[in-house]
Amino acid sequence: MKTLLAFNGSTRSDSFHGRIIRALPALTPDAVRIAEFDLNDVPFYNQDLEGDRQPAAVVAMRAAVAEADGIIFAAPEYNYSYSALTKNTIDWITRPMGAGALRGKKVMVISVTPGPGAGRKVTSTIAEILPFLGNEVISVVNAAAIHEKMDANGRITDDDLTSALRAGLAAFS
Ligand SMILES: Cc1cc2nc3c(=O)[nH]c(=O)nc-3n(C[C@H](O)[C@H](O)[C@H](O)COP(=O)(O)O)c2cc1C
């Protein structure tokens, strides 16, 4: 059984990215499990909190990344870039430099927005920095007007988005 670890760069209670993560298990190939890591207890990166001073949530996050077969960043676009939460996650799991838990992991990046831009700026930014950090971005999925592509129960109602997510997940196999 492969495990793909998902991070939501939004803590908004009705986050579209949270809804997308929860919709993924129905779209994954057999023998693939999606696990979402709860970022609520992860503090802002602080180099003083390294070594034996790592917060428990950071220890757990780094262990979960190290054990995962692949990583999914569900990354909202904030002001034409990533949210502070997405950046903070990347900063924690890329330390210590050159030997962070994220190194060598295959990554899928998803961004959706009610707006017309489809989150392409944030996904291209993440896809640009991750190879520099030792990662291969194996798939990128974007969607504009996401409020028209999911129902109130979080089910994806758009065929193109469903196909893109399926193909992105299959790329981990
Ligand atoms: C501070 C802030 C900046 C935003 N900037 C952008 C942006 O540059 N491009 C865009 O398409 N949407 C932008 N949005 C809208 C978000 O894409 C939208 O709120 C989205 O639903 C956030 O993801 P979530 O539903 O998972 O919380 C912004 C939202 C916030 C709160």
The ligand as a Tripos MOL2 file, in Angstrom:
@<TRIPOS>MOLECULE
LIG
   31    33     1     0     0
SMALL
NO_CHARGES

@<TRIPOS>ATOM
      1 C1         -4.8650   36.9780    0.9070 C.3       1 LIG1
      2 C2         -5.5140   36.3820   -0.3140 C.ar      1 LIG1
      3 C3         -4.9570   36.5700   -1.5610 C.ar      1 LIG1
      4 C4         -5.5270   35.9670   -2.6890 C.ar      1 LIG1
      5 N1         -4.9040   36.1110   -3.9120 N.ar      1 LIG1
      6 C5         -5.3640   35.4140   -4.9770 C.ar      1 LIG1
      7 C6         -4.6390   35.4060   -6.2110 C.ar      1 LIG1
      8 O1         -3.5880   36.0140   -6.3540 O.2       1 LIG1
      9 N2         -5.1370   34.6920   -7.2340 N.ar      1 LIG1
     10 C7         -6.3120   33.9560   -7.1130 C.ar      1 LIG1
     11 O2         -6.7250   33.2900   -8.0650 O.2       1 LIG1
     12 N3         -7.0120   33.9470   -5.9520 N.ar      1 LIG1
     13 C8         -6.5710   34.6420   -4.8950 C.ar      1 LIG1
     14 N4         -7.2430   34.6110   -3.6980 N.ar      1 LIG1
     15 C9         -8.4990   33.8450   -3.6210 C.3       1 LIG1
     16 C10        -8.2220   32.4180   -3.2040 C.3       1 LIG1
     17 O3         -7.7500   31.6750   -4.3210 O.3       1 LIG1
     18 C11        -9.5070   31.7990   -2.6630 C.3       1 LIG1
     19 O4         -9.8700   32.4890   -1.4750 O.3       1 LIG1
     20 C12        -9.3960   30.3160   -2.4260 C.3       1 LIG1
     21 O5        -10.7040   29.8340   -2.1860 O.3       1 LIG1
     22 C13        -8.4720   30.0000   -1.2640 C.3       1 LIG1
     23 O6         -8.3800   28.6030   -1.0630 O.3       1 LIG1
     24 P1         -9.2490   27.8150    0.0250 P.3       1 LIG1
     25 O7        -10.6740   27.7860   -0.4920 O.co2     1 LIG1
     26 O8         -8.6510   26.4400    0.0700 O.co2     1 LIG1
     27 O9         -9.1670   28.5510    1.3320 O.co2     1 LIG1
     28 C14        -6.7100   35.2060   -2.5700 C.ar      1 LIG1
     29 C15        -7.2850   35.0390   -1.2870 C.ar      1 LIG1
     30 C16        -6.7040   35.6000   -0.1760 C.ar      1 LIG1
     31 C17        -7.3140   35.3500    1.1950 C.3       1 LIG1
@<TRIPOS>BOND
     1     1     2 1
     2     2     3 ar
     3     2    30 ar
     4     3     4 ar
     5     4     5 ar
     6     4    28 ar
     7     5     6 ar
     8     6     7 ar
     9     6    13 1
    10     7     8 2
    11     7     9 ar
    12     9    10 ar
    13    10    11 2
    14    10    12 ar
    15    12    13 ar
    16    13    14 ar
    17    14    15 1
    18    14    28 ar
    19    15    16 1
    20    16    17 1
    21    16    18 1
    22    18    19 1
    23    18    20 1
    24    20    21 1
    25    20    22 1
    26    22    23 1
    27    23    24 1
    28    24    25 2
    29    24    26 1
    30    24    27 1
    31    28    29 ar
    32    29    30 ar
    33    30    31 1
@<TRIPOS>SUBSTRUCTURE
     1 LIG1         1 GROUP 0 **** ****
